[in-house]
Amino acid sequence: MDTVFISGLTVETIIGVYDWEREVTQRLVIDLDMGWDNRRPGNSDDVADALDYKAVSDEVAAFFQAFHPQLLETAAERLADRLLERFAMPWLRLRIAKPGAVPAADSVGVVIERGERV
């Protein structure tokens, strides 16, 4: 299984459990490792055979424009489901970080893996 990755994708969204968090946007940083067979695009040199990381990035942005969960865990589960289905990838590792959420830490967040590495 090969991997296509997107690192440090930043989105502004409404997320959080406190009342004040529901009234402001906050920055999230998303890292994705996505299972993909790169032999076909590697041989064809045709973007149509590749996992379109621009389209994946746009899908992540659209997801957070439309969906404003309270929990990072909920965001991770639903975003993973959406990406796996939309792009027919067999596996992904998704990291969502919320910088500044805890004053004593640079960032907090969640990492999930879904699907199967083959």
A tleap script that builds the chain and sets N, CA, C and O, in Angstrom:
source leaprc.protein.ff14SB
mol = sequence {
  NMET ASP THR VAL PHE ILE SER GLY LEU THR
  VAL GLU THR ILE ILE GLY VAL TYR ASP TRP
  GLU ARG GLU VAL THR GLN ARG LEU VAL ILE
  ASP LEU ASP MET GLY TRP ASP ASN ARG ARG
  PRO GLY ASN SER ASP ASP VAL ALA ASP ALA
  LEU ASP TYR LYS ALA VAL SER ASP GLU VAL
  ALA ALA PHE PHE GLN ALA PHE HIE PRO GLN
  LEU LEU GLU THR ALA ALA GLU ARG LEU ALA
  ASP ARG LEU LEU GLU ARG PHE ALA MET PRO
  TRP LEU ARG LEU ARG ILE ALA LYS PRO GLY
  ALA VAL PRO ALA ALA ASP SER VAL GLY VAL
  VAL ILE GLU ARG GLY GLU ARG CVAL
}
set mol.1.N position { 0.848 -1.179 0.000 }
set mol.1.CA position { 0.000 0.000 0.000 }
set mol.1.C position { 0.886 1.233 0.000 }
set mol.1.O position { 1.740 1.397 0.872 }
set mol.2.N position { 0.682 2.082 -0.967 }
set mol.2.CA position { 1.379 3.360 -1.030 }
set mol.2.C position { 0.587 4.393 -0.235 }
set mol.2.O position { -0.541 4.135 0.187 }
set mol.3.N position { 1.179 5.542 -0.039 }
set mol.3.CA position { 0.536 6.599 0.727 }
set mol.3.C position { 0.633 7.915 -0.014 }
set mol.3.O position { 1.698 8.289 -0.505 }
set mol.4.N position { -0.484 8.611 -0.090 }
set mol.4.CA position { -0.536 9.996 -0.533 }
set mol.4.C position { -0.831 10.806 0.719 }
set mol.4.O position { -1.716 10.440 1.494 }
set mol.5.N position { -0.110 11.896 0.931 }
set mol.5.CA position { -0.331 12.651 2.165 }
set mol.5.C position { -0.602 14.123 1.897 }
set mol.5.O position { -0.180 14.695 0.892 }
set mol.6.N position { -1.316 14.700 2.834 }
set mol.6.CA position { -1.542 16.146 2.914 }
set mol.6.C position { -1.172 16.516 4.343 }
set mol.6.O position { -1.681 15.930 5.298 }
set mol.7.N position { -0.291 17.485 4.479 }
set mol.7.CA position { 0.207 17.853 5.802 }
set mol.7.C position { -0.050 19.334 6.068 }
set mol.7.O position { 0.233 20.189 5.230 }
set mol.8.N position { -0.587 19.615 7.239 }
set mol.8.CA position { -0.756 20.999 7.659 }
set mol.8.C position { -1.866 21.759 6.961 }
set mol.8.O position { -1.786 22.979 6.819 }
set mol.9.N position { -2.904 21.053 6.522 }
set mol.9.CA position { -4.054 21.705 5.897 }
set mol.9.C position { -4.821 22.464 6.974 }
set mol.9.O position { -5.274 21.874 7.955 }
set mol.10.N position { -4.962 23.765 6.788 }
set mol.10.CA position { -5.590 24.623 7.791 }
set mol.10.C position { -6.992 25.022 7.366 }
set mol.10.O position { -7.214 25.447 6.232 }
set mol.11.N position { -7.935 24.879 8.290 }
set mol.11.CA position { -9.310 25.329 8.060 }
set mol.11.C position { -9.766 26.156 9.259 }
set mol.11.O position { -9.329 25.942 10.390 }
set mol.12.N position { -10.640 27.088 8.985 }
set mol.12.CA position { -11.300 27.868 10.039 }
set mol.12.C position { -12.734 27.371 10.131 }
set mol.12.O position { -13.433 27.295 9.121 }
set mol.13.N position { -13.171 27.033 11.333 }
set mol.13.CA position { -14.515 26.492 11.497 }
set mol.13.C position { -15.042 26.776 12.899 }
set mol.13.O position { -14.299 27.201 13.785 }
set mol.14.N position { -16.303 26.541 13.078 }
set mol.14.CA position { -16.914 26.600 14.405 }
set mol.14.C position { -16.851 25.195 14.981 }
set mol.14.O position { -17.378 24.248 14.396 }
set mol.15.N position { -16.207 25.068 16.125 }
set mol.15.CA position { -16.078 23.770 16.784 }
set mol.15.C position { -15.860 23.997 18.267 }
set mol.15.O position { -15.151 24.925 18.658 }
set mol.16.N position { -16.455 23.168 19.084 }
set mol.16.CA position { -16.247 23.265 20.525 }
set mol.16.C position { -17.530 23.075 21.300 }
set mol.16.O position { -18.628 23.088 20.744 }
set mol.17.N position { -17.363 22.898 22.593 }
set mol.17.CA position { -18.502 22.600 23.460 }
set mol.17.C position { -18.969 23.810 24.268 }
set mol.17.O position { -20.102 23.833 24.749 }
set mol.18.N position { -18.116 24.803 24.419 }
set mol.18.CA position { -18.482 25.967 25.224 }
set mol.18.C position { -19.273 26.965 24.387 }
set mol.18.O position { -19.092 27.049 23.172 }
set mol.19.N position { -20.149 27.719 25.044 }
set mol.19.CA position { -20.987 28.693 24.339 }
set mol.19.C position { -20.169 29.651 23.494 }
set mol.19.O position { -20.528 29.927 22.350 }
set mol.20.N position { -19.075 30.163 24.040 }
set mol.20.CA position { -18.266 31.120 23.289 }
set mol.20.C position { -17.666 30.493 22.031 }
set mol.20.O position { -17.456 31.179 21.031 }
set mol.21.N position { -17.389 29.170 22.086 }
set mol.21.CA position { -16.811 28.487 20.922 }
set mol.21.C position { -17.821 28.358 19.771 }
set mol.21.O position { -17.431 28.182 18.616 }
set mol.22.N position { -19.090 28.444 20.086 }
set mol.22.CA position { -20.121 28.320 19.067 }
set mol.22.C position { -20.364 29.653 18.354 }
set mol.22.O position { -21.150 29.730 17.411 }
set mol.23.N position { -19.674 30.702 18.822 }
set mol.23.CA position { -19.869 32.037 18.255 }
set mol.23.C position { -18.662 32.556 17.475 }
set mol.23.O position { -18.729 33.634 16.884 }
set mol.24.N position { -17.562 31.807 17.464 }
set mol.24.CA position { -16.343 32.247 16.779 }
set mol.24.C position { -15.798 31.092 15.943 }
set mol.24.O position { -16.109 29.925 16.186 }
set mol.25.N position { -14.988 31.441 14.964 }
set mol.25.CA position { -14.291 30.385 14.243 }
set mol.25.C position { -12.953 30.127 14.919 }
set mol.25.O position { -12.351 31.019 15.517 }
set mol.26.N position { -12.513 28.897 14.807 }
set mol.26.CA position { -11.217 28.487 15.345 }
set mol.26.C position { -10.453 27.752 14.256 }
set mol.26.O position { -11.037 27.180 13.336 }
set mol.27.N position { -9.151 27.783 14.385 }
set mol.27.CA position { -8.290 27.135 13.400 }
set mol.27.C position { -8.064 25.674 13.773 }
set mol.27.O position { -7.759 25.347 14.920 }
set mol.28.N position { -8.219 24.810 12.782 }
set mol.28.CA position { -7.854 23.407 12.902 }
set mol.28.C position { -6.768 23.116 11.882 }
set mol.28.O position { -6.735 23.713 10.806 }
set mol.29.N position { -5.885 22.198 12.227 }
set mol.29.CA position { -4.833 21.771 11.310 }
set mol.29.C position { -5.014 20.277 11.075 }
set mol.29.O position { -5.031 19.484 12.016 }
set mol.30.N position { -5.148 19.906 9.803 }
set mol.30.CA position { -5.446 18.523 9.431 }
set mol.30.C position { -4.267 17.924 8.683 }
set mol.30.O position { -3.717 18.530 7.764 }
set mol.31.N position { -3.891 16.717 9.099 }
set mol.31.CA position { -2.898 15.915 8.381 }
set mol.31.C position { -3.584 14.632 7.942 }
set mol.31.O position { -4.305 14.006 8.719 }
set mol.32.N position { -3.359 14.250 6.705 }
set mol.32.CA position { -3.950 13.036 6.144 }
set mol.32.C position { -2.871 12.158 5.533 }
set mol.32.O position { -2.031 12.639 4.773 }
set mol.33.N position { -2.891 10.884 5.860 }
set mol.33.CA position { -2.143 9.855 5.142 }
set mol.33.C position { -3.199 8.951 4.541 }
set mol.33.O position { -4.015 8.374 5.261 }
set mol.34.N position { -3.185 8.827 3.213 }
set mol.34.CA position { -4.251 8.098 2.520 }
set mol.34.C position { -3.664 6.954 1.702 }
set mol.34.O position { -2.751 7.147 0.899 }
set mol.35.N position { -4.207 5.761 1.923 }
set mol.35.CA position { -3.760 4.603 1.169 }
set mol.35.C position { -4.169 4.720 -0.287 }
set mol.35.O position { -5.317 5.036 -0.600 }
set mol.36.N position { -3.214 4.460 -1.177 }
set mol.36.CA position { -3.483 4.557 -2.607 }
set mol.36.C position { -2.431 3.746 -3.352 }
set mol.36.O position { -1.270 3.708 -2.945 }
set mol.37.N position { -2.829 3.105 -4.429 }
set mol.37.CA position { -1.876 2.396 -5.275 }
set mol.37.C position { -1.322 3.381 -6.308 }
set mol.37.O position { -2.013 3.748 -7.258 }
set mol.38.N position { -0.093 3.797 -6.118 }
set mol.38.CA position { 0.513 4.792 -6.999 }
set mol.38.C position { 1.183 4.203 -8.239 }
set mol.38.O position { 1.787 4.943 -9.016 }
set mol.39.N position { 1.089 2.889 -8.439 }
set mol.39.CA position { 1.721 2.292 -9.619 }
set mol.39.C position { 1.080 2.781 -10.911 }
set mol.39.O position { 1.781 3.107 -11.869 }
set mol.40.N position { -0.242 2.835 -10.942 }
set mol.40.CA position { -0.921 3.246 -12.183 }
set mol.40.C position { -0.567 4.692 -12.568 }
set mol.40.O position { -0.116 4.917 -13.691 }
set mol.41.N position { -0.754 5.668 -11.684 }
set mol.41.CA position { -0.350 7.023 -12.077 }
set mol.41.C position { 1.162 7.135 -12.296 }
set mol.41.O position { 1.620 7.922 -13.124 }
set mol.42.N position { 1.921 6.350 -11.554 }
set mol.42.CA position { 3.374 6.371 -11.738 }
set mol.42.C position { 3.786 5.908 -13.118 }
set mol.42.O position { 4.766 6.401 -13.677 }
set mol.43.N position { 3.039 4.960 -13.673 }
set mol.43.CA position { 3.336 4.451 -15.016 }
set mol.43.C position { 2.715 5.294 -16.118 }
set mol.43.O position { 3.317 5.473 -17.177 }
set mol.44.N position { 1.517 5.812 -15.878 }
set mol.44.CA position { 0.806 6.542 -16.933 }
set mol.44.C position { 1.184 8.024 -16.992 }
set mol.44.O position { 1.060 8.651 -18.044 }
set mol.45.N position { 1.639 8.582 -15.882 }
set mol.45.CA position { 1.908 10.017 -15.763 }
set mol.45.C position { 0.664 10.840 -16.068 }
set mol.45.O position { 0.747 11.953 -16.589 }
set mol.46.N position { -0.507 10.261 -15.729 }
set mol.46.CA position { -1.798 10.894 -15.991 }
set mol.46.C position { -2.476 11.205 -14.658 }
set mol.46.O position { -2.710 10.309 -13.848 }
set mol.47.N position { -2.786 12.472 -14.441 }
set mol.47.CA position { -3.400 12.889 -13.180 }
set mol.47.C position { -4.746 12.202 -12.941 }
set mol.47.O position { -5.163 12.055 -11.793 }
set mol.48.N position { -5.419 11.785 -13.990 }
set mol.48.CA position { -6.710 11.108 -13.835 }
set mol.48.C position { -6.564 9.772 -13.098 }
set mol.48.O position { -7.537 9.260 -12.545 }
set mol.49.N position { -5.356 9.212 -13.091 }
set mol.49.CA position { -5.111 7.943 -12.401 }
set mol.49.C position { -4.676 8.132 -10.949 }
set mol.49.O position { -4.575 7.161 -10.200 }
set mol.50.N position { -4.422 9.360 -10.555 }
set mol.50.CA position { -3.880 9.649 -9.228 }
set mol.50.C position { -4.988 10.030 -8.249 }
set mol.50.O position { -6.091 10.398 -8.652 }
set mol.51.N position { -4.677 9.936 -6.962 }
set mol.51.CA position { -5.567 10.475 -5.935 }
set mol.51.C position { -5.384 11.987 -5.961 }
set mol.51.O position { -4.282 12.487 -5.738 }
set mol.52.N position { -6.437 12.693 -6.226 }
set mol.52.CA position { -6.392 14.142 -6.433 }
set mol.52.C position { -6.360 14.852 -5.075 }
set mol.52.O position { -7.406 15.081 -4.467 }
set mol.53.N position { -5.166 15.196 -4.606 }
set mol.53.CA position { -5.054 15.812 -3.287 }
set mol.53.C position { -5.659 17.203 -3.240 }
set mol.53.O position { -6.024 17.671 -2.161 }
set mol.54.N position { -5.776 17.877 -4.370 }
set mol.54.CA position { -6.489 19.161 -4.412 }
set mol.54.C position { -7.973 18.935 -4.139 }
set mol.54.O position { -8.584 19.669 -3.362 }
set mol.55.N position { -8.550 17.919 -4.778 }
set mol.55.CA position { -9.962 17.599 -4.544 }
set mol.55.C position { -10.195 17.155 -3.101 }
set mol.55.O position { -11.212 17.505 -2.502 }
set mol.56.N position { -9.263 16.388 -2.543 }
set mol.56.CA position { -9.380 15.968 -1.144 }
set mol.56.C position { -9.339 17.202 -0.238 }
set mol.56.O position { -10.153 17.327 0.677 }
set mol.57.N position { -8.403 18.101 -0.489 }
set mol.57.CA position { -8.290 19.328 0.310 }
set mol.57.C position { -9.567 20.159 0.232 }
set mol.57.O position { -10.045 20.675 1.242 }
set mol.58.N position { -10.113 20.283 -0.974 }
set mol.58.CA position { -11.368 21.023 -1.153 }
set mol.58.C position { -12.516 20.358 -0.402 }
set mol.58.O position { -13.373 21.041 0.160 }
set mol.59.N position { -12.532 19.034 -0.392 }
set mol.59.CA position { -13.583 18.288 0.317 }
set mol.59.C position { -13.488 18.518 1.827 }
set mol.59.O position { -14.507 18.660 2.502 }
set mol.60.N position { -12.271 18.553 2.348 }
set mol.60.CA position { -12.078 18.822 3.776 }
set mol.60.C position { -12.593 20.225 4.114 }
set mol.60.O position { -13.302 20.407 5.103 }
set mol.61.N position { -12.236 21.203 3.298 }
set mol.61.CA position { -12.696 22.575 3.534 }
set mol.61.C position { -14.217 22.664 3.474 }
set mol.61.O position { -14.835 23.309 4.321 }
set mol.62.N position { -14.821 22.023 2.485 }
set mol.62.CA position { -16.284 22.041 2.342 }
set mol.62.C position { -16.955 21.363 3.537 }
set mol.62.O position { -17.996 21.817 4.013 }
set mol.63.N position { -16.358 20.283 4.012 }
set mol.63.CA position { -16.888 19.569 5.173 }
set mol.63.C position { -16.995 20.507 6.371 }
set mol.63.O position { -18.032 20.561 7.031 }
set mol.64.N position { -15.919 21.246 6.650 }
set mol.64.CA position { -15.920 22.116 7.822 }
set mol.64.C position { -16.701 23.406 7.618 }
set mol.64.O position { -17.029 24.083 8.592 }
set mol.65.N position { -16.999 23.755 6.395 }
set mol.65.CA position { -17.892 24.887 6.149 }
set mol.65.C position { -19.333 24.501 6.466 }
set mol.65.O position { -20.117 25.329 6.931 }
set mol.66.N position { -19.676 23.239 6.213 }
set mol.66.CA position { -21.057 22.784 6.372 }
set mol.66.C position { -21.344 22.153 7.734 }
set mol.66.O position { -22.486 22.170 8.192 }
set mol.67.N position { -20.337 21.604 8.376 }
set mol.67.CA position { -20.531 20.826 9.598 }
set mol.67.C position { -19.740 21.462 10.731 }
set mol.67.O position { -18.538 21.694 10.606 }
set mol.68.N position { -20.421 21.743 11.834 }
set mol.68.CA position { -19.791 22.396 12.982 }
set mol.68.C position { -19.999 21.560 14.235 }
set mol.68.O position { -20.861 21.882 15.054 }
set mol.69.N position { -19.230 20.497 14.398 }
set mol.69.CA position { -19.419 19.611 15.547 }
set mol.69.C position { -18.912 20.240 16.836 }
set mol.69.O position { -18.190 21.236 16.827 }
set mol.70.N position { -19.305 19.640 17.921 }
set mol.70.CA position { -18.781 20.059 19.214 }
set mol.70.C position { -17.406 19.422 19.456 }
set mol.70.O position { -16.492 20.079 19.953 }
set mol.71.N position { -17.268 18.157 19.105 }
set mol.71.CA position { -16.070 17.393 19.443 }
set mol.71.C position { -15.173 17.129 18.243 }
set mol.71.O position { -15.654 16.914 17.130 }
set mol.72.N position { -13.869 17.148 18.479 }
set mol.72.CA position { -12.917 16.745 17.443 }
set mol.72.C position { -13.128 15.285 17.051 }
set mol.72.O position { -12.954 14.911 15.891 }
set mol.73.N position { -13.502 14.471 18.027 }
set mol.73.CA position { -13.730 13.050 17.751 }
set mol.73.C position { -14.855 12.864 16.730 }
set mol.73.O position { -14.748 12.035 15.827 }
set mol.74.N position { -15.921 13.632 16.877 }
set mol.74.CA position { -17.039 13.567 15.933 }
set mol.74.C position { -16.601 14.046 14.559 }
set mol.74.O position { -16.924 13.427 13.545 }
set mol.75.N position { -15.867 15.146 14.528 }
set mol.75.CA position { -15.357 15.664 13.257 }
set mol.75.C position { -14.494 14.627 12.559 }
set mol.75.O position { -14.629 14.415 11.354 }
set mol.76.N position { -13.611 13.980 13.305 }
set mol.76.CA position { -12.707 12.988 12.717 }
set mol.76.C position { -13.474 11.804 12.135 }
set mol.76.O position { -13.204 11.381 11.010 }
set mol.77.N position { -14.421 11.272 12.890 }
set mol.77.CA position { -15.187 10.111 12.410 }
set mol.77.C position { -15.966 10.436 11.135 }
set mol.77.O position { -15.929 9.682 10.162 }
set mol.78.N position { -16.657 11.546 11.155 }
set mol.78.CA position { -17.500 11.888 9.990 }
set mol.78.C position { -16.676 12.291 8.784 }
set mol.78.O position { -17.034 11.965 7.652 }
set mol.79.N position { -15.575 12.995 9.011 }
set mol.79.CA position { -14.713 13.356 7.890 }
set mol.79.C position { -14.062 12.116 7.291 }
set mol.79.O position { -13.982 11.994 6.068 }
set mol.80.N position { -13.601 11.203 8.121 }
set mol.80.CA position { -13.006 9.961 7.621 }
set mol.80.C position { -14.006 9.181 6.771 }
set mol.80.O position { -13.673 8.718 5.680 }
set mol.81.N position { -15.228 9.038 7.271 }
set mol.81.CA position { -16.262 8.340 6.494 }
set mol.81.C position { -16.476 8.999 5.140 }
set mol.81.O position { -16.561 8.319 4.118 }
set mol.82.N position { -16.562 10.301 5.138 }
set mol.82.CA position { -16.809 11.053 3.903 }
set mol.82.C position { -15.674 10.877 2.895 }
set mol.82.O position { -15.926 10.660 1.710 }
set mol.83.N position { -14.430 10.969 3.358 }
set mol.83.CA position { -13.292 10.847 2.449 }
set mol.83.C position { -13.140 9.427 1.914 }
set mol.83.O position { -12.877 9.233 0.728 }
set mol.84.N position { -13.305 8.439 2.784 }
set mol.84.CA position { -13.199 7.047 2.336 }
set mol.84.C position { -14.230 6.743 1.257 }
set mol.84.O position { -13.924 6.082 0.265 }
set mol.85.N position { -15.438 7.223 1.454 }
set mol.85.CA position { -16.506 6.973 0.483 }
set mol.85.C position { -16.305 7.774 -0.799 }
set mol.85.O position { -16.378 7.224 -1.898 }
set mol.86.N position { -16.058 9.037 -0.662 }
set mol.86.CA position { -15.978 9.937 -1.823 }
set mol.86.C position { -14.816 9.600 -2.753 }
set mol.86.O position { -14.948 9.708 -3.972 }
set mol.87.N position { -13.676 9.190 -2.187 }
set mol.87.CA position { -12.482 8.967 -2.996 }
set mol.87.C position { -12.094 7.499 -3.123 }
set mol.87.O position { -11.063 7.181 -3.716 }
set mol.88.N position { -12.899 6.614 -2.580 }
set mol.88.CA position { -12.691 5.170 -2.704 }
set mol.88.C position { -11.270 4.751 -2.324 }
set mol.88.O position { -10.666 3.895 -2.970 }
set mol.89.N position { -10.760 5.361 -1.283 }
set mol.89.CA position { -9.448 4.955 -0.785 }
set mol.89.C position { -9.654 3.835 0.234 }
set mol.89.O position { -10.633 3.862 0.980 }
set mol.90.N position { -8.768 2.866 0.280 }
set mol.90.CA position { -8.978 1.742 1.189 }
set mol.90.C position { -8.632 2.029 2.645 }
set mol.90.O position { -9.097 1.325 3.541 }
set mol.91.N position { -7.818 3.060 2.891 }
set mol.91.CA position { -7.325 3.307 4.248 }
set mol.91.C position { -6.941 4.776 4.383 }
set mol.91.O position { -6.508 5.412 3.422 }
set mol.92.N position { -7.110 5.302 5.596 }
set mol.92.CA position { -6.558 6.628 5.874 }
set mol.92.C position { -6.228 6.782 7.340 }
set mol.92.O position { -6.830 6.151 8.209 }
set mol.93.N position { -5.263 7.631 7.588 }
set mol.93.CA position { -4.942 8.094 8.941 }
set mol.93.C position { -5.228 9.593 8.914 }
set mol.93.O position { -4.743 10.316 8.044 }
set mol.94.N position { -6.014 10.038 9.868 }
set mol.94.CA position { -6.468 11.423 9.923 }
set mol.94.C position { -6.082 12.005 11.273 }
set mol.94.O position { -6.384 11.430 12.319 }
set mol.95.N position { -5.412 13.146 11.240 }
set mol.95.CA position { -5.035 13.856 12.461 }
set mol.95.C position { -5.670 15.235 12.407 }
set mol.95.O position { -5.480 15.980 11.445 }
set mol.96.N position { -6.428 15.573 13.451 }
set mol.96.CA position { -6.999 16.907 13.564 }
set mol.96.C position { -6.443 17.536 14.829 }
set mol.96.O position { -6.622 17.014 15.930 }
set mol.97.N position { -5.769 18.661 14.657 }
set mol.97.CA position { -5.181 19.382 15.783 }
set mol.97.C position { -5.910 20.704 15.966 }
set mol.97.O position { -6.321 21.349 15.001 }
set mol.98.N position { -6.058 21.089 17.223 }
set mol.98.CA position { -6.705 22.358 17.580 }
set mol.98.C position { -5.679 23.200 18.358 }
set mol.98.O position { -5.608 23.126 19.585 }
set mol.99.N position { -4.898 23.991 17.635 }
set mol.99.CA position { -3.867 24.800 18.304 }
set mol.99.C position { -4.488 25.805 19.276 }
set mol.99.O position { -5.527 26.406 19.003 }
set mol.100.N position { -3.826 25.966 20.401 }
set mol.100.CA position { -4.270 26.969 21.363 }
set mol.100.C position { -5.440 26.564 22.239 }
set mol.100.O position { -5.884 27.359 23.068 }
set mol.101.N position { -5.951 25.357 22.083 }
set mol.101.CA position { -7.110 24.943 22.876 }
set mol.101.C position { -6.775 24.790 24.356 }
set mol.101.O position { -7.618 25.026 25.221 }
set mol.102.N position { -5.557 24.399 24.631 }
set mol.102.CA position { -5.080 24.278 26.009 }
set mol.102.C position { -3.879 25.215 26.133 }
set mol.102.O position { -2.869 25.019 25.457 }
set mol.103.N position { -3.982 26.224 26.986 }
set mol.103.CA position { -2.929 27.244 27.054 }
set mol.103.C position { -1.515 26.698 27.273 }
set mol.103.O position { -0.555 27.275 26.761 }
set mol.104.N position { -1.368 25.630 28.001 }
set mol.104.CA position { -0.043 25.098 28.311 }
set mol.104.C position { 0.509 24.182 27.212 }
set mol.104.O position { 1.629 23.684 27.326 }
set mol.105.N position { -0.276 23.959 26.148 }
set mol.105.CA position { 0.157 23.068 25.068 }
set mol.105.C position { 0.129 23.804 23.733 }
set mol.105.O position { -0.681 24.709 23.531 }
set mol.106.N position { 1.010 23.415 22.834 }
set mol.106.CA position { 0.971 23.986 21.487 }
set mol.106.C position { -0.329 23.631 20.782 }
set mol.106.O position { -0.923 24.452 20.083 }
set mol.107.N position { -0.759 22.382 20.983 }
set mol.107.CA position { -1.934 21.900 20.272 }
set mol.107.C position { -2.472 20.657 20.961 }
set mol.107.O position { -1.747 19.962 21.673 }
set mol.108.N position { -3.741 20.389 20.743 }
set mol.108.CA position { -4.367 19.138 21.176 }
set mol.108.C position { -5.123 18.584 19.989 }
set mol.108.O position { -5.364 19.300 19.018 }
set mol.109.N position { -5.502 17.321 20.053 }
set mol.109.CA position { -6.252 16.780 18.936 }
set mol.109.C position { -6.456 15.288 19.016 }
set mol.109.O position { -6.277 14.656 20.058 }
set mol.110.N position { -6.841 14.746 17.869 }
set mol.110.CA position { -7.107 13.317 17.764 }
set mol.110.C position { -6.456 12.775 16.497 }
set mol.110.O position { -6.256 13.493 15.517 }
set mol.111.N position { -6.134 11.489 16.547 }
set mol.111.CA position { -5.636 10.759 15.377 }
set mol.111.C position { -6.449 9.486 15.283 }
set mol.111.O position { -6.574 8.744 16.257 }
set mol.112.N position { -7.010 9.233 14.093 }
set mol.112.CA position { -7.735 7.983 13.874 }
set mol.112.C position { -7.232 7.330 12.594 }
set mol.112.O position { -6.731 8.001 11.692 }
set mol.113.N position { -7.372 6.025 12.533 }
set mol.113.CA position { -7.102 5.259 11.309 }
set mol.113.C position { -8.360 4.477 10.987 }
set mol.113.O position { -8.955 3.849 11.864 }
set mol.114.N position { -8.757 4.517 9.742 }
set mol.114.CA position { -9.952 3.797 9.302 }
set mol.114.C position { -9.663 3.104 7.970 }
set mol.114.O position { -8.807 3.529 7.194 }
set mol.115.N position { -10.405 2.028 7.736 }
set mol.115.CA position { -10.196 1.230 6.541 }
set mol.115.C position { -9.117 0.188 6.790 }
set mol.115.O position { -8.720 -0.069 7.926 }
set mol.116.N position { -8.657 -0.402 5.698 }
set mol.116.CA position { -7.645 -1.459 5.806 }
set mol.116.C position { -6.480 -1.194 4.888 }
set mol.116.O position { -6.661 -0.886 3.710 }
set mol.117.N position { -5.283 -1.315 5.428 }
set mol.117.CA position { -4.069 -1.239 4.601 }
set mol.117.C position { -3.898 -2.592 3.940 }
set mol.117.O position { -3.841 -3.623 4.611 }
set mol.118.N position { -3.821 -2.581 2.659 }
set mol.118.CA position { -3.653 -3.854 1.926 }
set mol.118.C position { -2.320 -3.919 1.234 }
set mol.118.O position { -2.014 -4.913 0.575 }
savepdb mol mol.pdb
quit
